[in-house]
Amino acid sequence: MFWEHRGNRSARSGNWKWVEFVNGGGGLFDLAADPGETRDLTGEKPQVAKMMRDKWNAWKKEMDEAEPRGPFRDY
């Protein structure tokens, strides 16, 4: 599962959640062990953080290349 909102980026895969804020904050969290997202594991698990960032980048590339699907309503 992937998100992007106002430059902030996030990915969830299994128990892992990776977040990167436009202001430079963020982190990597093990949601099974830390559901409150209080312990950033980026320093302890840099390979997992890289994997999550790479997955997010692949998703973003796929979305940027995809044709828009409709119908779209103009409200």
PQR file with spaces between the fields and no chain letter, atoms N, CA, C, O and H, PARSE charges and radii, in Angstrom:
ATOM       1  N    MET     1       0.850   -1.153    0.000 -0.4000 1.5000
ATOM       2  CA   MET     1       0.000    0.000    0.000 -0.0000 2.0000
ATOM       3  C    MET     1       0.907    1.230    0.000  0.5500 1.7000
ATOM       4  O    MET     1       1.893    1.287    0.735 -0.5500 1.4000
ATOM       5  N    PHE     2       0.563    2.207   -0.829 -0.4000 1.5000
ATOM       6  CA   PHE     2       1.413    3.383   -0.986 -0.0000 2.0000
ATOM       7  C    PHE     2       0.569    4.649   -0.913  0.5500 1.7000
ATOM       8  O    PHE     2      -0.599    4.658   -1.301 -0.5500 1.4000
ATOM       9  H    PHE     2      -0.238    2.161   -1.426  0.4000 1.0000
ATOM      10  N    TRP     3       1.179    5.715   -0.411 -0.4000 1.5000
ATOM      11  CA   TRP     3       0.518    7.012   -0.309 -0.0000 2.0000
ATOM      12  C    TRP     3       1.482    8.113   -0.723  0.5500 1.7000
ATOM      13  O    TRP     3       2.701    7.988   -0.607 -0.5500 1.4000
ATOM      14  H    TRP     3       2.128    5.708   -0.095  0.4000 1.0000
ATOM      15  N    GLU     4       0.885    9.196   -1.210 -0.4000 1.5000
ATOM      16  CA   GLU     4       1.611   10.453   -1.387 -0.0000 2.0000
ATOM      17  C    GLU     4       0.603   11.573   -1.169  0.5500 1.7000
ATOM      18  O    GLU     4      -0.480   11.570   -1.755 -0.5500 1.4000
ATOM      19  H    GLU     4      -0.106    9.298   -1.303  0.4000 1.0000
ATOM      20  N    HIS     5       0.964   12.520   -0.329 -0.4000 1.5000
ATOM      21  CA   HIS     5       0.075   13.646   -0.063 -0.0000 2.0000
ATOM      22  C    HIS     5       0.925   14.871    0.241  0.5500 1.7000
ATOM      23  O    HIS     5       1.661   14.905    1.227 -0.5500 1.4000
ATOM      24  H    HIS     5       1.844   12.522    0.147  0.4000 1.0000
ATOM      25  N    ARG     6       0.811   15.874   -0.620 -0.4000 1.5000
ATOM      26  CA   ARG     6       1.529   17.140   -0.446 -0.0000 2.0000
ATOM      27  C    ARG     6       3.026   16.940   -0.226  0.5500 1.7000
ATOM      28  O    ARG     6       3.639   17.612    0.603 -0.5500 1.4000
ATOM      29  H    ARG     6       0.213   15.846   -1.421  0.4000 1.0000
ATOM      30  N    GLY     7       3.603   16.008   -0.979 -0.4000 1.5000
ATOM      31  CA   GLY     7       5.040   15.766   -0.902 -0.0000 2.0000
ATOM      32  C    GLY     7       5.454   14.754    0.144  0.5500 1.7000
ATOM      33  O    GLY     7       6.593   14.285    0.130 -0.5500 1.4000
ATOM      34  H    GLY     7       3.105   15.462   -1.653  0.4000 1.0000
ATOM      35  N    ASN     8       4.555   14.406    1.051 -0.4000 1.5000
ATOM      36  CA   ASN     8       4.846   13.376    2.045 -0.0000 2.0000
ATOM      37  C    ASN     8       4.601   12.013    1.404  0.5500 1.7000
ATOM      38  O    ASN     8       3.645   11.834    0.649 -0.5500 1.4000
ATOM      39  H    ASN     8       3.631   14.787    1.062  0.4000 1.0000
ATOM      40  N    ARG     9       5.481   11.048    1.713 -0.4000 1.5000
ATOM      41  CA   ARG     9       5.397    9.734    1.081 -0.0000 2.0000
ATOM      42  C    ARG     9       5.352    8.643    2.147  0.5500 1.7000
ATOM      43  O    ARG     9       5.932    8.786    3.223 -0.5500 1.4000
ATOM      44  H    ARG     9       6.258   11.193    2.326  0.4000 1.0000
ATOM      45  N    SER    10       4.651    7.544    1.830 -0.4000 1.5000
ATOM      46  CA   SER    10       4.553    6.450    2.787 -0.0000 2.0000
ATOM      47  C    SER    10       4.291    5.146    2.055  0.5500 1.7000
ATOM      48  O    SER    10       3.656    5.123    1.001 -0.5500 1.4000
ATOM      49  H    SER    10       4.180    7.428    0.955  0.4000 1.0000
ATOM      50  N    ALA    11       4.791    4.059    2.631 -0.4000 1.5000
ATOM      51  CA   ALA    11       4.554    2.722    2.088 -0.0000 2.0000
ATOM      52  C    ALA    11       4.331    1.759    3.240  0.5500 1.7000
ATOM      53  O    ALA    11       4.911    1.904    4.316 -0.5500 1.4000
ATOM      54  H    ALA    11       5.307    4.077    3.488  0.4000 1.0000
ATOM      55  N    ARG    12       3.481    0.776    2.994 -0.4000 1.5000
ATOM      56  CA   ARG    12       3.234   -0.278    3.986 -0.0000 2.0000
ATOM      57  C    ARG    12       3.381   -1.610    3.278  0.5500 1.7000
ATOM      58  O    ARG    12       2.788   -1.825    2.221 -0.5500 1.4000
ATOM      59  H    ARG    12       3.010    0.658    2.120  0.4000 1.0000
ATOM      60  N    SER    13       4.167   -2.503    3.855 -0.4000 1.5000
ATOM      61  CA   SER    13       4.356   -3.848    3.324 -0.0000 2.0000
ATOM      62  C    SER    13       4.504   -4.796    4.507  0.5500 1.7000
ATOM      63  O    SER    13       5.469   -4.704    5.266 -0.5500 1.4000
ATOM      64  H    SER    13       4.648   -2.328    4.714  0.4000 1.0000
ATOM      65  N    GLY    14       3.553   -5.701    4.663 -0.4000 1.5000
ATOM      66  CA   GLY    14       3.573   -6.593    5.823 -0.0000 2.0000
ATOM      67  C    GLY    14       3.487   -5.778    7.103  0.5500 1.7000
ATOM      68  O    GLY    14       2.601   -4.936    7.249 -0.5500 1.4000
ATOM      69  H    GLY    14       2.768   -5.776    4.047  0.4000 1.0000
ATOM      70  N    ASN    15       4.404   -6.027    8.032 -0.4000 1.5000
ATOM      71  CA   ASN    15       4.424   -5.274    9.291 -0.0000 2.0000
ATOM      72  C    ASN    15       5.197   -3.970    9.192  0.5500 1.7000
ATOM      73  O    ASN    15       5.207   -3.189   10.143 -0.5500 1.4000
ATOM      74  H    ASN    15       5.123   -6.711    7.914  0.4000 1.0000
ATOM      75  N    TRP    16       5.845   -3.721    8.060 -0.4000 1.5000
ATOM      76  CA   TRP    16       6.683   -2.534    7.915 -0.0000 2.0000
ATOM      77  C    TRP    16       5.894   -1.345    7.397  0.5500 1.7000
ATOM      78  O    TRP    16       5.050   -1.479    6.510 -0.5500 1.4000
ATOM      79  H    TRP    16       5.836   -4.356    7.288  0.4000 1.0000
ATOM      80  N    LYS    17       6.178   -0.190    7.958 -0.4000 1.5000
ATOM      81  CA   LYS    17       5.649    1.078    7.445 -0.0000 2.0000
ATOM      82  C    LYS    17       6.811    2.051    7.352  0.5500 1.7000
ATOM      83  O    LYS    17       7.548    2.262    8.315 -0.5500 1.4000
ATOM      84  H    LYS    17       6.863   -0.081    8.679  0.4000 1.0000
ATOM      85  N    TRP    18       6.960    2.639    6.170 -0.4000 1.5000
ATOM      86  CA   TRP    18       8.013    3.618    5.911 -0.0000 2.0000
ATOM      87  C    TRP    18       7.343    4.950    5.600  0.5500 1.7000
ATOM      88  O    TRP    18       6.395    5.007    4.817 -0.5500 1.4000
ATOM      89  H    TRP    18       6.361    2.468    5.387  0.4000 1.0000
ATOM      90  N    VAL    19       7.840    6.020    6.216 -0.4000 1.5000
ATOM      91  CA   VAL    19       7.277    7.356    6.036 -0.0000 2.0000
ATOM      92  C    VAL    19       8.418    8.325    5.770  0.5500 1.7000
ATOM      93  O    VAL    19       9.470    8.253    6.405 -0.5500 1.4000
ATOM      94  H    VAL    19       8.610    5.973    6.852  0.4000 1.0000
ATOM      95  N    GLU    20       8.198    9.238    4.815 -0.4000 1.5000
ATOM      96  CA   GLU    20       9.172   10.297    4.551 -0.0000 2.0000
ATOM      97  C    GLU    20       8.396   11.596    4.375  0.5500 1.7000
ATOM      98  O    GLU    20       7.589   11.729    3.455 -0.5500 1.4000
ATOM      99  H    GLU    20       7.344    9.296    4.298  0.4000 1.0000
ATOM     100  N    PHE    21       8.648   12.549    5.264 -0.4000 1.5000
ATOM     101  CA   PHE    21       7.950   13.826    5.210 -0.0000 2.0000
ATOM     102  C    PHE    21       8.740   14.824    4.384  0.5500 1.7000
ATOM     103  O    PHE    21       9.967   14.759    4.311 -0.5500 1.4000
ATOM     104  H    PHE    21       9.303   12.441    6.011  0.4000 1.0000
ATOM     105  N    VAL    22       8.026   15.738    3.771 -0.4000 1.5000
ATOM     106  CA   VAL    22       8.649   16.740    2.921 -0.0000 2.0000
ATOM     107  C    VAL    22       9.646   17.593    3.715  0.5500 1.7000
ATOM     108  O    VAL    22      10.594   18.120    3.135 -0.5500 1.4000
ATOM     109  H    VAL    22       7.029   15.791    3.831  0.4000 1.0000
ATOM     110  N    ASN    23       9.449   17.735    5.017 -0.4000 1.5000
ATOM     111  CA   ASN    23      10.362   18.533    5.847 -0.0000 2.0000
ATOM     112  C    ASN    23      11.600   17.756    6.282  0.5500 1.7000
ATOM     113  O    ASN    23      12.451   18.291    6.994 -0.5500 1.4000
ATOM     114  H    ASN    23       8.678   17.306    5.489  0.4000 1.0000
ATOM     115  N    GLY    24      11.707   16.479    5.853 -0.4000 1.5000
ATOM     116  CA   GLY    24      12.892   15.689    6.174 -0.0000 2.0000
ATOM     117  C    GLY    24      12.694   14.680    7.278  0.5500 1.7000
ATOM     118  O    GLY    24      13.565   13.836    7.486 -0.5500 1.4000
ATOM     119  H    GLY    24      11.016   16.044    5.276  0.4000 1.0000
ATOM     120  N    GLY    25      11.593   14.728    7.990 -0.4000 1.5000
ATOM     121  CA   GLY    25      11.341   13.745    9.037 -0.0000 2.0000
ATOM     122  C    GLY    25      10.805   12.448    8.463  0.5500 1.7000
ATOM     123  O    GLY    25      10.715   12.290    7.246 -0.5500 1.4000
ATOM     124  H    GLY    25      10.885   15.413    7.821  0.4000 1.0000
ATOM     125  N    GLY    26      10.458   11.539    9.321 -0.4000 1.5000
ATOM     126  CA   GLY    26       9.890   10.265    8.889 -0.0000 2.0000
ATOM     127  C    GLY    26      10.512    9.117    9.635  0.5500 1.7000
ATOM     128  O    GLY    26      11.047    9.293   10.730 -0.5500 1.4000
ATOM     129  H    GLY    26      10.531   11.667   10.310  0.4000 1.0000
ATOM     130  N    GLY    27      10.444    7.929    9.041 -0.4000 1.5000
ATOM     131  CA   GLY    27      11.066    6.787    9.675 -0.0000 2.0000
ATOM     132  C    GLY    27      10.542    5.472    9.157  0.5500 1.7000
ATOM     133  O    GLY    27       9.691    5.412    8.270 -0.5500 1.4000
ATOM     134  H    GLY    27      10.010    7.786    8.152  0.4000 1.0000
ATOM     135  N    LEU    28      11.080    4.417    9.743 -0.4000 1.5000
ATOM     136  CA   LEU    28      10.691    3.042    9.443 -0.0000 2.0000
ATOM     137  C    LEU    28      10.168    2.429   10.733  0.5500 1.7000
ATOM     138  O    LEU    28      10.811    2.524   11.779 -0.5500 1.4000
ATOM     139  H    LEU    28      11.771    4.465   10.464  0.4000 1.0000
ATOM     140  N    PHE    29       9.001    1.799   10.657 -0.4000 1.5000
ATOM     141  CA   PHE    29       8.366    1.271   11.856 -0.0000 2.0000
ATOM     142  C    PHE    29       7.909   -0.165   11.644  0.5500 1.7000
ATOM     143  O    PHE    29       7.418   -0.523   10.574 -0.5500 1.4000
ATOM     144  H    PHE    29       8.478    1.721    9.808  0.4000 1.0000
ATOM     145  N    ASP    30       8.078   -0.981   12.678 -0.4000 1.5000
ATOM     146  CA   ASP    30       7.548   -2.342   12.715 -0.0000 2.0000
ATOM     147  C    ASP    30       6.211   -2.254   13.446  0.5500 1.7000
ATOM     148  O    ASP    30       6.169   -2.162   14.673 -0.5500 1.4000
ATOM     149  H    ASP    30       8.477   -0.691   13.548  0.4000 1.0000
ATOM     150  N    LEU    31       5.124   -2.282   12.683 -0.4000 1.5000
ATOM     151  CA   LEU    31       3.804   -2.052   13.270 -0.0000 2.0000
ATOM     152  C    LEU    31       3.351   -3.178   14.191  0.5500 1.7000
ATOM     153  O    LEU    31       2.502   -2.955   15.053 -0.5500 1.4000
ATOM     154  H    LEU    31       5.158   -2.357   11.687  0.4000 1.0000
ATOM     155  N    ALA    32       3.896   -4.380   14.029 -0.4000 1.5000
ATOM     156  CA   ALA    32       3.537   -5.481   14.932 -0.0000 2.0000
ATOM     157  C    ALA    32       4.120   -5.243   16.321  0.5500 1.7000
ATOM     158  O    ALA    32       3.454   -5.485   17.328 -0.5500 1.4000
ATOM     159  H    ALA    32       4.586   -4.561   13.329  0.4000 1.0000
ATOM     160  N    ALA    33       5.352   -4.772   16.374 -0.4000 1.5000
ATOM     161  CA   ALA    33       6.030   -4.546   17.654 -0.0000 2.0000
ATOM     162  C    ALA    33       5.780   -3.146   18.207  0.5500 1.7000
ATOM     163  O    ALA    33       5.893   -2.924   19.412 -0.5500 1.4000
ATOM     164  H    ALA    33       5.893   -4.575   15.557  0.4000 1.0000
ATOM     165  N    ASP    34       5.440   -2.200   17.325 -0.4000 1.5000
ATOM     166  CA   ASP    34       5.319   -0.795   17.717 -0.0000 2.0000
ATOM     167  C    ASP    34       4.140   -0.149   16.986  0.5500 1.7000
ATOM     168  O    ASP    34       4.352    0.686   16.107 -0.5500 1.4000
ATOM     169  H    ASP    34       5.348   -2.381   16.346  0.4000 1.0000
ATOM     170  N    PRO    35       2.905   -0.517   17.330 -0.5600 1.5000
ATOM     171  CA   PRO    35       1.751    0.025   16.608  0.2800 2.0000
ATOM     172  C    PRO    35       1.587    1.537   16.754  0.5500 1.7000
ATOM     173  O    PRO    35       0.905    2.160   15.941 -0.5500 1.4000
ATOM     174  N    GLY    36       2.193    2.125   17.760 -0.4000 1.5000
ATOM     175  CA   GLY    36       2.116    3.571   17.946 -0.0000 2.0000
ATOM     176  C    GLY    36       3.163    4.343   17.168  0.5500 1.7000
ATOM     177  O    GLY    36       3.204    5.572   17.232 -0.5500 1.4000
ATOM     178  H    GLY    36       2.747    1.619   18.420  0.4000 1.0000
ATOM     179  N    GLU    37       4.018    3.630   16.429 -0.4000 1.5000
ATOM     180  CA   GLU    37       5.065    4.241   15.601 -0.0000 2.0000
ATOM     181  C    GLU    37       5.929    5.202   16.411  0.5500 1.7000
ATOM     182  O    GLU    37       6.115    6.357   16.027 -0.5500 1.4000
ATOM     183  H    GLU    37       3.985    2.631   16.378  0.4000 1.0000
ATOM     184  N    THR    38       6.452    4.718   17.530 -0.4000 1.5000
ATOM     185  CA   THR    38       7.278    5.549   18.402 -0.0000 2.0000
ATOM     186  C    THR    38       8.771    5.287   18.249  0.5500 1.7000
ATOM     187  O    THR    38       9.585    6.087   18.710 -0.5500 1.4000
ATOM     188  H    THR    38       6.301    3.780   17.842  0.4000 1.0000
ATOM     189  N    ARG    39       9.145    4.179   17.610 -0.4000 1.5000
ATOM     190  CA   ARG    39      10.555    3.799   17.515 -0.0000 2.0000
ATOM     191  C    ARG    39      10.973    3.686   16.054  0.5500 1.7000
ATOM     192  O    ARG    39      10.603    2.733   15.369 -0.5500 1.4000
ATOM     193  H    ARG    39       8.483    3.529   17.236  0.4000 1.0000
ATOM     194  N    ASP    40      11.745    4.661   15.580 -0.4000 1.5000
ATOM     195  CA   ASP    40      12.245    4.673   14.209 -0.0000 2.0000
ATOM     196  C    ASP    40      13.373    3.651   14.083  0.5500 1.7000
ATOM     197  O    ASP    40      14.378    3.738   14.788 -0.5500 1.4000
ATOM     198  H    ASP    40      12.046    5.435   16.136  0.4000 1.0000
ATOM     199  N    LEU    41      13.202    2.691   13.188 -0.4000 1.5000
ATOM     200  CA   LEU    41      14.182    1.621   12.997 -0.0000 2.0000
ATOM     201  C    LEU    41      15.080    1.834   11.783  0.5500 1.7000
ATOM     202  O    LEU    41      15.795    0.916   11.383 -0.5500 1.4000
ATOM     203  H    LEU    41      12.385    2.621   12.615  0.4000 1.0000
ATOM     204  N    THR    42      15.056    3.021   11.192 -0.4000 1.5000
ATOM     205  CA   THR    42      15.860    3.276   10.000 -0.0000 2.0000
ATOM     206  C    THR    42      17.334    2.988   10.241  0.5500 1.7000
ATOM     207  O    THR    42      17.982    2.366    9.400 -0.5500 1.4000
ATOM     208  H    THR    42      14.475    3.767   11.517  0.4000 1.0000
ATOM     209  N    GLY    43      17.874    3.424   11.367 -0.4000 1.5000
ATOM     210  CA   GLY    43      19.285    3.202   11.672 -0.0000 2.0000
ATOM     211  C    GLY    43      19.626    1.746   11.908  0.5500 1.7000
ATOM     212  O    GLY    43      20.728    1.306   11.581 -0.5500 1.4000
ATOM     213  H    GLY    43      17.347    3.929   12.050  0.4000 1.0000
ATOM     214  N    GLU    44      18.692    0.991   12.474 -0.4000 1.5000
ATOM     215  CA   GLU    44      18.917   -0.425   12.762 -0.0000 2.0000
ATOM     216  C    GLU    44      18.640   -1.325   11.563  0.5500 1.7000
ATOM     217  O    GLU    44      19.218   -2.406   11.452 -0.5500 1.4000
ATOM     218  H    GLU    44      17.796    1.348   12.739  0.4000 1.0000
ATOM     219  N    LYS    45      17.769   -0.890   10.676 -0.4000 1.5000
ATOM     220  CA   LYS    45      17.347   -1.697    9.528 -0.0000 2.0000
ATOM     221  C    LYS    45      17.437   -0.883    8.233  0.5500 1.7000
ATOM     222  O    LYS    45      16.430   -0.708    7.548 -0.5500 1.4000
ATOM     223  H    LYS    45      17.299   -0.012   10.767  0.4000 1.0000
ATOM     224  N    PRO    46      18.638   -0.379    7.886 -0.5600 1.5000
ATOM     225  CA   PRO    46      18.740    0.458    6.687  0.2800 2.0000
ATOM     226  C    PRO    46      18.364   -0.277    5.404  0.5500 1.7000
ATOM     227  O    PRO    46      17.866    0.340    4.462 -0.5500 1.4000
ATOM     228  N    GLN    47      18.596   -1.585    5.359 -0.4000 1.5000
ATOM     229  CA   GLN    47      18.252   -2.348    4.160 -0.0000 2.0000
ATOM     230  C    GLN    47      16.737   -2.429    3.975  0.5500 1.7000
ATOM     231  O    GLN    47      16.250   -2.420    2.845 -0.5500 1.4000
ATOM     232  H    GLN    47      19.000   -2.086    6.125  0.4000 1.0000
ATOM     233  N    VAL    48      15.997   -2.507    5.070 -0.4000 1.5000
ATOM     234  CA   VAL    48      14.531   -2.532    4.982 -0.0000 2.0000
ATOM     235  C    VAL    48      14.024   -1.152    4.566  0.5500 1.7000
ATOM     236  O    VAL    48      13.115   -1.052    3.741 -0.5500 1.4000
ATOM     237  H    VAL    48      16.393   -2.515    5.988  0.4000 1.0000
ATOM     238  N    ALA    49      14.596   -0.096    5.123 -0.4000 1.5000
ATOM     239  CA   ALA    49      14.205    1.267    4.739 -0.0000 2.0000
ATOM     240  C    ALA    49      14.459    1.493    3.253  0.5500 1.7000
ATOM     241  O    ALA    49      13.626    2.085    2.568 -0.5500 1.4000
ATOM     242  H    ALA    49      15.335   -0.177    5.793  0.4000 1.0000
ATOM     243  N    LYS    50      15.596    1.031    2.748 -0.4000 1.5000
ATOM     244  CA   LYS    50      15.911    1.168    1.317 -0.0000 2.0000
ATOM     245  C    LYS    50      14.927    0.368    0.473  0.5500 1.7000
ATOM     246  O    LYS    50      14.456    0.853   -0.556 -0.5500 1.4000
ATOM     247  H    LYS    50      16.274    0.550    3.305  0.4000 1.0000
ATOM     248  N    MET    51      14.612   -0.855    0.901 -0.4000 1.5000
ATOM     249  CA   MET    51      13.658   -1.684    0.175 -0.0000 2.0000
ATOM     250  C    MET    51      12.299   -0.988    0.086  0.5500 1.7000
ATOM     251  O    MET    51      11.672   -0.979   -0.974 -0.5500 1.4000
ATOM     252  H    MET    51      14.994   -1.248    1.737  0.4000 1.0000
ATOM     253  N    MET    52      11.847   -0.408    1.192 -0.4000 1.5000
ATOM     254  CA   MET    52      10.554    0.271    1.204 -0.0000 2.0000
ATOM     255  C    MET    52      10.578    1.516    0.316  0.5500 1.7000
ATOM     256  O    MET    52       9.621    1.780   -0.411 -0.5500 1.4000
ATOM     257  H    MET    52      12.355   -0.415    2.052  0.4000 1.0000
ATOM     258  N    ARG    53      11.663    2.275    0.375 -0.4000 1.5000
ATOM     259  CA   ARG    53      11.797    3.457   -0.485 -0.0000 2.0000
ATOM     260  C    ARG    53      11.809    3.034   -1.954  0.5500 1.7000
ATOM     261  O    ARG    53      11.167    3.672   -2.788 -0.5500 1.4000
ATOM     262  H    ARG    53      12.441    2.060    0.966  0.4000 1.0000
ATOM     263  N    ASP    54      12.533    1.965   -2.270 -0.4000 1.5000
ATOM     264  CA   ASP    54      12.583    1.467   -3.645 -0.0000 2.0000
ATOM     265  C    ASP    54      11.207    1.011   -4.118  0.5500 1.7000
ATOM     266  O    ASP    54      10.833    1.266   -5.263 -0.5500 1.4000
ATOM     267  H    ASP    54      13.054    1.447   -1.593  0.4000 1.0000
ATOM     268  N    LYS    55      10.452    0.341   -3.253 -0.4000 1.5000
ATOM     269  CA   LYS    55       9.091   -0.077   -3.608 -0.0000 2.0000
ATOM     270  C    LYS    55       8.213    1.141   -3.873  0.5500 1.7000
ATOM     271  O    LYS    55       7.423    1.150   -4.817 -0.5500 1.4000
ATOM     272  H    LYS    55      10.756    0.134   -2.324  0.4000 1.0000
ATOM     273  N    TRP    56       8.354    2.169   -3.037 -0.4000 1.5000
ATOM     274  CA   TRP    56       7.558    3.380   -3.234 -0.0000 2.0000
ATOM     275  C    TRP    56       7.915    4.032   -4.572  0.5500 1.7000
ATOM     276  O    TRP    56       7.030    4.441   -5.325 -0.5500 1.4000
ATOM     277  H    TRP    56       8.996    2.161   -2.270  0.4000 1.0000
ATOM     278  N    ASN    57       9.214    4.126   -4.862 -0.4000 1.5000
ATOM     279  CA   ASN    57       9.654    4.734   -6.121 -0.0000 2.0000
ATOM     280  C    ASN    57       9.149    3.958   -7.330  0.5500 1.7000
ATOM     281  O    ASN    57       8.762    4.565   -8.329 -0.5500 1.4000
ATOM     282  H    ASN    57       9.933    3.795   -4.251  0.4000 1.0000
ATOM     283  N    ALA    58       9.144    2.627   -7.262 -0.4000 1.5000
ATOM     284  CA   ALA    58       8.624    1.809   -8.362 -0.0000 2.0000
ATOM     285  C    ALA    58       7.124    2.049   -8.544  0.5500 1.7000
ATOM     286  O    ALA    58       6.645    2.161   -9.672 -0.5500 1.4000
ATOM     287  H    ALA    58       9.458    2.133   -6.451  0.4000 1.0000
ATOM     288  N    TRP    59       6.387    2.127   -7.439 -0.4000 1.5000
ATOM     289  CA   TRP    59       4.950    2.415   -7.510 -0.0000 2.0000
ATOM     290  C    TRP    59       4.707    3.783   -8.135  0.5500 1.7000
ATOM     291  O    TRP    59       3.846    3.923   -9.003 -0.5500 1.4000
ATOM     292  H    TRP    59       6.777    2.036   -6.523  0.4000 1.0000
ATOM     293  N    LYS    60       5.455    4.791   -7.703 -0.4000 1.5000
ATOM     294  CA   LYS    60       5.279    6.153   -8.221 -0.0000 2.0000
ATOM     295  C    LYS    60       5.558    6.207   -9.716  0.5500 1.7000
ATOM     296  O    LYS    60       4.831    6.862  -10.463 -0.5500 1.4000
ATOM     297  H    LYS    60       6.154    4.678   -6.997  0.4000 1.0000
ATOM     298  N    LYS    61       6.607    5.521  -10.154 -0.4000 1.5000
ATOM     299  CA   LYS    61       6.942    5.479  -11.585 -0.0000 2.0000
ATOM     300  C    LYS    61       5.802    4.838  -12.370  0.5500 1.7000
ATOM     301  O    LYS    61       5.413    5.334  -13.427 -0.5500 1.4000
ATOM     302  H    LYS    61       7.197    4.989   -9.547  0.4000 1.0000
ATOM     303  N    GLU    62       5.270    3.740  -11.852 -0.4000 1.5000
ATOM     304  CA   GLU    62       4.154    3.065  -12.516 -0.0000 2.0000
ATOM     305  C    GLU    62       2.930    3.974  -12.596  0.5500 1.7000
ATOM     306  O    GLU    62       2.260    4.019  -13.628 -0.5500 1.4000
ATOM     307  H    GLU    62       5.586    3.337  -10.993  0.4000 1.0000
ATOM     308  N    MET    63       2.635    4.690  -11.532 -0.4000 1.5000
ATOM     309  CA   MET    63       1.476    5.585  -11.530 -0.0000 2.0000
ATOM     310  C    MET    63       1.675    6.759  -12.485  0.5500 1.7000
ATOM     311  O    MET    63       0.736    7.167  -13.169 -0.5500 1.4000
ATOM     312  H    MET    63       3.179    4.654  -10.694  0.4000 1.0000
ATOM     313  N    ASP    64       2.888    7.306  -12.536 -0.4000 1.5000
ATOM     314  CA   ASP    64       3.159    8.432  -13.430 -0.0000 2.0000
ATOM     315  C    ASP    64       3.024    8.035  -14.897  0.5500 1.7000
ATOM     316  O    ASP    64       2.640    8.854  -15.732 -0.5500 1.4000
ATOM     317  H    ASP    64       3.651    6.975  -11.981  0.4000 1.0000
ATOM     318  N    GLU    65       3.341    6.771  -15.211 -0.4000 1.5000
ATOM     319  CA   GLU    65       3.292    6.301  -16.596 -0.0000 2.0000
ATOM     320  C    GLU    65       1.911    5.794  -17.003  0.5500 1.7000
ATOM     321  O    GLU    65       1.657    5.614  -18.194 -0.5500 1.4000
ATOM     322  H    GLU    65       3.652    6.105  -14.533  0.4000 1.0000
ATOM     323  N    ALA    66       1.022    5.562  -16.056 -0.4000 1.5000
ATOM     324  CA   ALA    66      -0.298    4.997  -16.350 -0.0000 2.0000
ATOM     325  C    ALA    66      -1.210    6.046  -16.979  0.5500 1.7000
ATOM     326  O    ALA    66      -1.152    7.230  -16.649 -0.5500 1.4000
ATOM     327  H    ALA    66       1.228    5.708  -15.089  0.4000 1.0000
ATOM     328  N    GLU    67      -2.045    5.576  -17.886 -0.4000 1.5000
ATOM     329  CA   GLU    67      -3.053    6.441  -18.485 -0.0000 2.0000
ATOM     330  C    GLU    67      -4.158    6.688  -17.462  0.5500 1.7000
ATOM     331  O    GLU    67      -4.559    5.767  -16.751 -0.5500 1.4000
ATOM     332  H    GLU    67      -2.091    4.614  -18.154  0.4000 1.0000
ATOM     333  N    PRO    68      -4.650    7.911  -17.383 -0.5600 1.5000
ATOM     334  CA   PRO    68      -5.779    8.171  -16.481  0.2800 2.0000
ATOM     335  C    PRO    68      -7.001    7.369  -16.927  0.5500 1.7000
ATOM     336  O    PRO    68      -7.226    7.180  -18.122 -0.5500 1.4000
ATOM     337  N    ARG    69      -7.768    6.910  -15.980 -0.4000 1.5000
ATOM     338  CA   ARG    69      -8.986    6.160  -16.283 -0.0000 2.0000
ATOM     339  C    ARG    69     -10.183    6.983  -15.825  0.5500 1.7000
ATOM     340  O    ARG    69     -10.125    7.687  -14.817 -0.5500 1.4000
ATOM     341  H    ARG    69      -7.585    7.063  -15.009  0.4000 1.0000
ATOM     342  N    GLY    70     -11.240    6.883  -16.565 -0.4000 1.5000
ATOM     343  CA   GLY    70     -12.428    7.649  -16.240 -0.0000 2.0000
ATOM     344  C    GLY    70     -13.621    6.741  -16.113  0.5500 1.7000
ATOM     345  O    GLY    70     -13.423    5.534  -15.974 -0.5500 1.4000
ATOM     346  H    GLY    70     -11.287    6.311  -17.384  0.4000 1.0000
ATOM     347  N    PRO    71     -14.820    7.215  -16.149 -0.5600 1.5000
ATOM     348  CA   PRO    71     -15.142    8.606  -16.464  0.2800 2.0000
ATOM     349  C    PRO    71     -14.899    9.534  -15.274  0.5500 1.7000
ATOM     350  O    PRO    71     -15.051    9.150  -14.115 -0.5500 1.4000
ATOM     351  N    PHE    72     -14.527   10.737  -15.595 -0.4000 1.5000
ATOM     352  CA   PHE    72     -14.286   11.744  -14.570 -0.0000 2.0000
ATOM     353  C    PHE    72     -15.445   12.729  -14.573  0.5500 1.7000
ATOM     354  O    PHE    72     -15.908   13.159  -15.630 -0.5500 1.4000
ATOM     355  H    PHE    72     -14.403   11.050  -16.537  0.4000 1.0000
ATOM     356  N    ARG    73     -15.896   13.071  -13.409 -0.4000 1.5000
ATOM     357  CA   ARG    73     -16.998   14.019  -13.291 -0.0000 2.0000
ATOM     358  C    ARG    73     -16.440   15.398  -12.978  0.5500 1.7000
ATOM     359  O    ARG    73     -15.501   15.544  -12.197 -0.5500 1.4000
ATOM     360  H    ARG    73     -15.520   12.722  -12.551  0.4000 1.0000
ATOM     361  N    ASP    74     -17.024   16.381  -13.589 -0.4000 1.5000
ATOM     362  CA   ASP    74     -16.627   17.766  -13.356 -0.0000 2.0000
ATOM     363  C    ASP    74     -17.681   18.403  -12.453  0.5500 1.7000
ATOM     364  O    ASP    74     -18.779   18.728  -12.906 -0.5500 1.4000
ATOM     365  H    ASP    74     -17.787   16.262  -14.224  0.4000 1.0000
ATOM     366  N    TYR    75     -17.349   18.577  -11.191 -0.4000 1.5000
ATOM     367  CA   TYR    75     -18.314   19.137  -10.242 -0.0000 2.0000
ATOM     368  C    TYR    75     -18.170   20.626  -10.141  0.5500 1.7000
ATOM     369  O    TYR    75     -18.902   21.267   -9.388 -0.5500 1.4000
ATOM     370  H    TYR    75     -16.457   18.312  -10.823  0.4000 1.0000
